[in-house]
Amino acid sequence: MFEEEEKKLEQRKKSIDKVEVPRDKLHFAVQSGFEKAKKERALKRSKIRKRSTWSIAIAAILLISFVTSISVSPVFASKVASIPGLEKIVSLIKQDRGLTAAVENDFYQPINLSQEKNGITVTLDGIIADKKGMVIFYSVHSKEVDLSTLEIKYLELSSGMTPRYRFGLGNNYGLNLTPREGTNFYSGVKTIEKVAFSKDPSWGMGIKNGDKIEHFNIPFTYKLMDVENKNIVVDKEVTIEGQRFKIKQLIVNPIRTTIKLEEDPNNSKKLLSRAFDELKLVDEMGRTWSTTPGNSYKVLPKGNLWEVPLMESFYFHDPKELTLTFGKVAAMEKSEAYVLIDTETKEFLEQPSKSIFSNLQVKDNRVSFIVQVDKEYDKNLVHFNKFIDANEKEFYIETGGLTPVVNNYVRGSMITVPEVGQKFEFELPDKSFTTYTNPIRLDLEFYPSWIEEDVQIEIK
């Protein structure tokens, strides 16, 4: 009666012997299936007991299939088997050596708290937290709503004791939910650095369902992992196409490895947003740690010190050698890193020599022009956060649909115009509330311009 089931279990048992995974838990699961099947065969074969035995056999097979399907270390596979809910986020962790090592070293804290609204359930699955930041794992589930029709509008970490960290995705940049294949679950991860929260924060999300945004808020508690950074002092200079930089140090913690570097204030070029997207560290074994695209930033807006976080941390590794390479660095001449517009004469007064801007229009108290870009990569990046008038008065341009925390802002948008390019548009201030003085300047924070030179820095 159970010969077929036993054959399947025996085949799975043989296959597991070829994979380096924790044998104690897997062997126990398989052996339980065998023992239960034998007992059932010796007893009366009622339908209820047949179904019970078959369920156990399936459970054993599924457990083996799940663990053997993830190409990870035995320690990680053991953690997956022992931590409730961790299997939902394996796909988010297993490609990141730093997060995988953090889980193996018991830095992952399961939370498993949920909130349900109108058929949509948001779950805070777990976190990894140290003194420098927090990695938050969350999921969205629904039996009533097609997840692919939903859109995340914002993510938020807040606390009654400290400021709110909201990450708006806006009307034009909402994140569409793509469920895991064969499931009605969506899993996501958000890394938040340089946060100092009390032990009772809340995780929030805004999910757009049709014309309505559902707001979720999940209070939780956690334990702060008290570990010390590993600081590697470098203090070496490098020159790329005449632009000078100093690599100051590496800050290594369980969540993130960050490279601190300084640009020479006398450099002729301005470093742009995503300046160091191609920066890499390579160790003696050829293992590579790359930057997190778009996450390099100045420590102070008008300073010369930059912090460049890497995609993964090598906190739990011990590289004997490390070499730093730069690839392309986003930069352009400081004298050209802006657009100057006269809204009265309706003309560009100044713009880059290799300009991608055209068709300027000023109409109905709105300014618009075409941005010609060739790549999808550039379409989401060529934008302006603010404009400055002739008296250095700043007006922030809000393109995400959220209400800014500042009063002097105007609404703007970036839309695709077929066969033309991107159309950037923004309001001019309402004269009944405030005034501006011509001409107005829009500083370029990103532009398709790079410098590149084959340079390497030996770190250790």
Buried (B, 14 or more C-beta within 10 A) or exposed (E): EBEEBBEBBEEBBEEBEEBEBBEEBBBEBBEBBBEBBEEBBEEEEEEEBBEEBBEBBEEBBEBBEBBBEBEBBBBBBBBBBEBEBBEBBBEBBBEBBBBBBBBBBEBBBBBBBBBEEEEBBBBBBBBBBBBBBBBBBBBBBBEEBEBEEBBBBBBBBBBEEEEEBBEBBBBEBBBEBEBEEEEBBBBBBBBBBEBEBEEEBBBBBBBBBEEEBBBBEBBBEBEEBEBEBBEBEBEBEBEBEEBBBBBBBBBBBBBBBBBBBBBEEEBEBBBBBBBBBBBBBBBEEEBEBBBBEEBBBBEEEEEBEBBBBBBBBBBBBEBEEBBBBBBBBBBBEEEBBBBBBBBEEEEBEEBBEEBBBEEBEBEEEBBBBBBBBEEEEBBBBBBBBBBBBEEEBEBBBBBBBBEBEEEBBBEBBBEEEEEEBBBBBBBBBEEEEEEBEEBBBBEBBBBBBBBEBEBEBEBE
